[in-house]
Amino acid sequence: MPIPTEPIGSIPRPLELLAAPPSELSAATGRAVRETIQRLEETGSPVVTDGEQAKPNFATYPIAGLSSLSPDGAVIPYADGHQRQLPRLTEGPFRYTHRAVDYLKTAQSQASVPVKQAVIAPSMLSLLYPPEGIDGYPVKAFLDDLASEAEADIRACLDAGAHVVQLDFTEARLSLKLDPSGSLLDNFITLNNQVLERFSSEERARVGVQSSPGADQDSTHSLDVDYADLLPKLLQLRAGAFYLQMASESDPDRALSIIAEHLPADARVFIGVIDPIDPAVETPEQVRDRVLTAARHLPADRLGTCDDSGFAPYADDTSTSRETAFAKIAARIQGTALAAKELGL
C-alpha cells in the first residue's frame, strides 16, 4: 500500500480572479476552482481540495456577513511584526452564515478523485467572544451554540461524501505563546473534543486535525514555541488523522519521537514535508528523505504526508506564487512515491 498524501487547503488564487470586478467575480471563482482541481489532479494528487478559491479566508468563512460583529477582536501577531485580527461578537445567538459543504459540493462536481474539505476548528471561533462578556448571552450559551454549529458544519461535509473533513487548528501552538500556562490550550482541546465526541468512531475516522505555527506573508506566529509542549496535548484529540507541520521544524527527530509516543492507536499522522513559506521548491529527493526520517519513528502503515500548512490561508495570494505552490505539491507527491518504493510499499 502506498503512503497516502494530501494537500492541506489554500492555494494562491489566479490573477484573473484577483482582478475580477464584482460583476464577474462568481464566474471567475468558478473557473479558478476548476483550474485548481485540474492542476492538482495533473500532479497525480490522489485527493484534492478546491484550494479555498472562494473562501474569504480559512478562519472566518462561516461568519462572513454576520451583522453582530465588530472589527476589534483578538489579535494574532506574527514574527515579522504584521498582525491578523479576528472580529468580536457583539450579541447572540451565534449562528454560521456559510457552510463548508457548499464549497465541497462545488469541488466534487469538478473532481474525478476524492475531495477533502477543511473547516475551521471551533476553538478558533471561540476567540470571537469578548473577555468582558455579552449582556444577556453568557459564555456557556455561546459555547453551546458554537459547538452545535461546528458539529453541523462537519456533519454536512461527511454526509455529502467528503473523503475527510480537516479541522484547521493553527491556534493550538499559538495558544501556548499567548498563555504559557497551557490553560488556553486545555480549553481549546476540551471544546474541540466536545464536538468530536458527537461523532461515531466510524465518522471520526474521516475527521482529521491540522496544526501548524501559521504561514502568512512568509512569516509564522508560533514556530518559536516548543513542539514538545504542544504535541502530547494535541494528540489527545479524538480524531482519526493528524496533519502536522514538520518540514520547517528545527529538530524533526525529537518531534517525531514525541508523536510516536503519544499517537492514538487508531489514528494516522500526516507529516509535513513541504514548507509553504520557503521560496525554494523542494526536490522529490528532499521530500523522500523527510519521509524516511519520519518512517524511522512511525510505522509505515500509520504514516502519510502533507504540506506544513496551506499556501494562502488569509487570502495572501502573492507572497507565494501559484506556480510555486503547484511545483511544491508535485514534489510532495513524487517524493512520497520515492519513499514508498524505498520502504517496499
PLY file of the C-alpha trace (Angstrom):
ply
format ascii 1.0
element vertex 345
property float x
property float y
property float z
element edge 344
property int vertex1
property int vertex2
end_header
0.00 0.00 0.00
1.49 3.40 -0.96
1.91 6.18 1.58
-1.15 8.45 1.41
-0.52 12.11 0.64
-2.94 15.02 0.84
-2.97 18.81 0.39
-3.88 20.96 3.37
-6.10 23.56 1.75
-5.44 27.03 0.45
-3.62 27.71 -2.82
-2.90 31.23 -4.13
-5.65 32.46 -6.43
-5.01 33.17 -10.12
-4.52 36.76 -11.27
-7.77 36.61 -13.24
-9.72 36.05 -10.02
-7.82 38.72 -8.10
-8.55 41.29 -10.83
-12.18 40.32 -11.45
-14.76 43.10 -10.98
-17.73 42.32 -8.71
-19.99 41.58 -11.67
-17.63 38.84 -12.87
-16.45 37.52 -9.51
-18.72 34.46 -9.39
-17.72 33.27 -12.86
-14.03 33.91 -12.21
-14.23 31.98 -8.94
-15.82 29.04 -10.72
-13.03 28.99 -13.28
-10.41 29.21 -10.52
-11.91 26.21 -8.72
-11.99 24.15 -11.92
-8.41 25.03 -12.81
-7.17 24.37 -9.28
-8.70 20.90 -9.17
-7.49 20.12 -12.70
-3.92 21.12 -11.84
-3.96 19.16 -8.59
-5.13 16.09 -10.48
-2.39 16.64 -13.08
0.21 16.40 -10.30
-1.12 12.92 -9.54
-2.69 14.01 -6.26
-4.90 11.13 -5.06
-7.00 13.57 -3.01
-7.81 17.17 -3.93
-9.34 20.32 -2.46
-10.76 23.42 -4.10
-7.73 25.40 -2.91
-10.10 27.65 -0.93
-10.54 29.79 -4.01
-13.95 31.02 -2.85
-13.34 31.37 0.90
-12.68 34.89 2.22
-10.12 33.17 4.47
-9.77 29.85 6.25
-10.74 31.19 9.69
-13.84 33.34 9.34
-15.63 31.90 6.28
-18.58 30.68 8.46
-19.39 34.20 9.69
-18.87 36.27 6.55
-21.58 38.90 6.52
-22.75 38.26 10.10
-24.22 41.53 11.36
-23.38 41.06 15.05
-19.64 41.58 14.66
-17.23 44.39 15.49
-13.79 44.51 13.81
-11.80 44.93 17.06
-11.40 41.32 18.14
-8.49 39.10 19.15
-5.14 39.86 17.51
-2.85 37.18 16.03
0.75 38.52 16.00
3.32 37.21 13.52
7.08 37.03 13.92
7.73 39.67 11.26
5.55 42.20 13.07
2.38 42.01 10.98
-0.92 41.00 12.54
-4.23 39.42 11.69
-7.27 40.45 13.70
-10.44 38.50 14.29
-13.80 40.21 14.66
-15.56 40.45 18.03
-19.05 39.08 18.62
-21.41 41.77 19.96
-24.64 39.83 20.55
-26.14 36.37 20.42
-27.29 33.89 19.44
-24.25 32.79 17.45
-25.01 31.22 14.07
-22.95 30.40 10.97
-23.85 32.31 7.84
-21.98 29.97 5.46
-21.37 26.22 5.42
-18.26 24.41 4.20
-20.40 21.81 2.46
-21.24 24.34 -0.25
-17.55 24.60 -1.18
-17.28 20.81 -1.03
-20.18 20.14 -3.39
-18.81 22.59 -5.95
-15.42 20.88 -5.83
-16.94 17.41 -6.07
-18.76 18.42 -9.24
-15.37 19.19 -10.85
-13.16 16.41 -9.43
-12.51 12.86 -10.62
-10.76 11.83 -7.39
-11.83 12.08 -3.71
-12.22 15.58 -2.25
-11.33 16.62 1.28
-12.84 19.64 2.96
-11.22 21.93 5.51
-13.37 23.50 8.23
-12.33 25.90 10.95
-11.96 24.39 14.41
-14.48 25.69 16.97
-11.55 26.69 19.19
-10.59 29.45 16.74
-14.12 30.82 16.64
-14.29 30.73 20.45
-11.92 33.71 20.31
-14.80 35.81 18.90
-16.39 36.03 22.34
-15.13 39.14 24.18
-13.37 38.77 27.56
-15.81 41.24 29.12
-18.78 39.08 28.09
-22.02 39.95 26.30
-25.11 41.16 28.17
-27.84 38.54 28.01
-25.64 35.99 26.26
-23.33 34.19 28.73
-20.22 32.42 27.53
-21.72 28.98 28.19
-24.63 29.72 25.86
-22.19 30.92 23.22
-20.01 27.81 23.51
-23.08 25.56 23.29
-24.21 27.36 20.13
-20.68 27.26 18.70
-20.34 23.52 19.31
-23.66 22.86 17.59
-22.74 25.00 14.59
-19.32 23.34 14.29
-20.88 19.88 14.51
-23.35 20.77 11.77
-20.55 22.08 9.54
-18.56 18.85 9.90
-21.55 16.52 9.66
-22.87 18.10 6.48
-19.49 17.52 4.80
-19.33 13.90 5.97
-22.88 13.27 4.78
-22.03 14.80 1.39
-19.21 12.28 0.92
-16.07 14.20 1.82
-13.01 11.96 1.74
-12.03 13.55 5.04
-13.03 16.65 6.96
-10.00 18.54 8.26
-10.29 20.80 11.31
-7.86 23.69 10.95
-6.39 24.16 14.45
-3.48 26.52 13.82
-4.26 28.39 17.04
-3.12 25.36 19.09
0.58 26.24 19.08
-0.19 29.96 19.22
-2.20 29.45 22.42
0.98 28.44 24.24
2.56 31.74 23.23
-0.45 33.72 24.36
-0.79 31.68 27.58
2.36 29.73 28.52
0.49 28.12 31.45
-1.32 25.91 28.95
-4.79 26.74 30.28
-5.92 28.25 26.98
-4.73 25.19 25.08
-6.54 22.94 27.56
-9.74 24.90 26.93
-9.26 24.57 23.17
-8.71 20.80 23.42
-11.77 20.39 25.63
-14.00 22.38 23.28
-12.80 20.59 20.16
-13.22 17.19 21.81
-16.75 18.10 22.89
-17.54 18.48 19.20
-15.58 15.43 18.01
-17.22 13.20 20.60
-20.59 13.87 18.99
-19.50 11.64 16.11
-19.26 7.87 15.96
-15.87 6.15 15.79
-16.56 5.39 12.12
-17.25 9.05 11.43
-14.21 10.23 13.40
-12.05 8.00 11.21
-12.86 10.52 8.46
-12.13 13.59 10.57
-8.59 14.95 10.87
-6.95 17.82 12.73
-4.36 20.11 11.15
-1.94 22.11 13.26
0.89 24.42 12.28
2.73 27.53 13.54
0.94 29.58 10.90
2.02 30.62 7.42
1.08 34.12 6.33
3.06 36.70 4.36
6.12 34.44 4.63
6.00 34.50 8.42
4.78 32.30 11.29
3.08 33.14 14.57
4.43 30.43 16.87
7.34 28.49 15.38
9.38 29.51 18.44
7.02 27.58 20.75
8.49 24.22 21.75
6.65 21.43 19.90
7.14 19.23 22.98
4.75 21.49 24.88
2.03 21.06 22.26
2.15 17.56 20.81
1.15 15.43 23.82
-1.99 17.51 24.38
-2.78 17.90 20.68
-2.74 14.14 20.21
-5.46 13.80 22.86
-7.99 14.99 20.29
-10.47 12.32 19.24
-9.59 12.47 15.56
-8.77 9.81 13.01
-5.89 11.71 11.45
-3.42 14.44 12.34
-1.78 16.76 9.79
1.33 18.14 11.44
3.91 20.71 10.34
7.38 19.17 10.23
9.32 20.43 7.18
10.10 23.73 8.90
10.80 22.14 12.30
14.34 22.66 13.60
14.57 19.23 15.28
12.22 16.86 13.46
13.64 13.70 15.06
12.76 14.99 18.53
9.25 15.98 17.45
8.68 12.68 15.65
9.72 10.70 18.72
7.11 12.59 20.76
4.47 11.87 18.13
5.38 8.18 18.15
4.99 8.08 21.93
1.59 9.80 22.03
-0.12 8.92 18.73
-3.50 7.29 19.42
-3.73 3.66 18.38
-6.48 4.30 15.84
-5.02 7.43 14.19
-2.79 8.14 11.19
-0.32 11.01 11.16
0.38 13.04 8.02
3.81 14.61 8.32
4.50 17.95 6.68
7.24 17.54 4.06
6.77 20.87 2.25
7.40 24.31 3.75
4.90 26.67 2.06
6.74 29.88 3.03
10.19 28.74 1.87
10.61 30.23 -1.63
12.79 27.31 -2.72
10.88 24.42 -4.28
11.77 21.17 -2.56
13.14 18.36 -4.72
11.46 14.94 -4.71
14.64 13.61 -3.13
14.39 16.07 -0.23
10.80 15.01 0.32
11.81 11.34 0.16
14.42 11.88 2.84
11.93 13.67 5.11
9.52 10.76 4.76
12.25 8.26 5.52
13.16 10.25 8.63
9.55 10.01 9.78
9.49 6.29 9.00
12.35 5.73 11.46
9.95 6.77 14.21
6.48 5.84 12.95
5.09 2.62 11.44
4.71 2.99 7.69
1.06 1.92 7.88
0.30 4.86 10.19
2.18 7.43 8.09
1.08 9.94 5.46
2.46 13.17 4.03
1.12 16.69 3.58
2.26 20.29 3.32
3.12 22.09 6.56
0.07 24.33 6.08
-1.99 25.98 3.41
-0.22 28.29 0.96
-2.57 31.29 1.34
-4.76 30.83 4.44
-5.63 34.52 4.83
-6.03 35.08 1.09
-2.43 36.29 0.79
-2.20 35.34 -2.86
1.10 37.00 -3.76
3.75 36.13 -1.14
3.92 32.66 -2.67
3.09 32.35 -6.34
0.50 29.92 -7.64
3.15 28.26 -9.82
5.45 27.74 -6.83
2.63 26.18 -4.84
1.84 23.64 -7.56
5.54 22.86 -8.04
5.88 22.16 -4.32
2.78 19.97 -4.34
4.17 17.96 -7.28
7.43 17.48 -5.39
5.50 16.18 -2.37
3.68 13.61 -4.44
6.78 12.47 -6.32
8.94 12.36 -3.19
6.31 10.43 -1.24
6.24 7.84 -4.02
10.04 7.57 -3.94
9.95 6.97 -0.19
7.22 4.35 -0.50
9.30 2.50 -3.09
12.36 2.58 -0.85
10.30 1.27 2.06
8.99 -1.54 -0.11
5.40 -0.37 -0.01
0 1
1 2
2 3
3 4
4 5
5 6
6 7
7 8
8 9
9 10
10 11
11 12
12 13
13 14
14 15
15 16
16 17
17 18
18 19
19 20
20 21
21 22
22 23
23 24
24 25
25 26
26 27
27 28
28 29
29 30
30 31
31 32
32 33
33 34
34 35
35 36
36 37
37 38
38 39
39 40
40 41
41 42
42 43
43 44
44 45
45 46
46 47
47 48
48 49
49 50
50 51
51 52
52 53
53 54
54 55
55 56
56 57
57 58
58 59
59 60
60 61
61 62
62 63
63 64
64 65
65 66
66 67
67 68
68 69
69 70
70 71
71 72
72 73
73 74
74 75
75 76
76 77
77 78
78 79
79 80
80 81
81 82
82 83
83 84
84 85
85 86
86 87
87 88
88 89
89 90
90 91
91 92
92 93
93 94
94 95
95 96
96 97
97 98
98 99
99 100
100 101
101 102
102 103
103 104
104 105
105 106
106 107
107 108
108 109
109 110
110 111
111 112
112 113
113 114
114 115
115 116
116 117
117 118
118 119
119 120
120 121
121 122
122 123
123 124
124 125
125 126
126 127
127 128
128 129
129 130
130 131
131 132
132 133
133 134
134 135
135 136
136 137
137 138
138 139
139 140
140 141
141 142
142 143
143 144
144 145
145 146
146 147
147 148
148 149
149 150
150 151
151 152
152 153
153 154
154 155
155 156
156 157
157 158
158 159
159 160
160 161
161 162
162 163
163 164
164 165
165 166
166 167
167 168
168 169
169 170
170 171
171 172
172 173
173 174
174 175
175 176
176 177
177 178
178 179
179 180
180 181
181 182
182 183
183 184
184 185
185 186
186 187
187 188
188 189
189 190
190 191
191 192
192 193
193 194
194 195
195 196
196 197
197 198
198 199
199 200
200 201
201 202
202 203
203 204
204 205
205 206
206 207
207 208
208 209
209 210
210 211
211 212
212 213
213 214
214 215
215 216
216 217
217 218
218 219
219 220
220 221
221 222
222 223
223 224
224 225
225 226
226 227
227 228
228 229
229 230
230 231
231 232
232 233
233 234
234 235
235 236
236 237
237 238
238 239
239 240
240 241
241 242
242 243
243 244
244 245
245 246
246 247
247 248
248 249
249 250
250 251
251 252
252 253
253 254
254 255
255 256
256 257
257 258
258 259
259 260
260 261
261 262
262 263
263 264
264 265
265 266
266 267
267 268
268 269
269 270
270 271
271 272
272 273
273 274
274 275
275 276
276 277
277 278
278 279
279 280
280 281
281 282
282 283
283 284
284 285
285 286
286 287
287 288
288 289
289 290
290 291
291 292
292 293
293 294
294 295
295 296
296 297
297 298
298 299
299 300
300 301
301 302
302 303
303 304
304 305
305 306
306 307
307 308
308 309
309 310
310 311
311 312
312 313
313 314
314 315
315 316
316 317
317 318
318 319
319 320
320 321
321 322
322 323
323 324
324 325
325 326
326 327
327 328
328 329
329 330
330 331
331 332
332 333
333 334
334 335
335 336
336 337
337 338
338 339
339 340
340 341
341 342
342 343
343 344
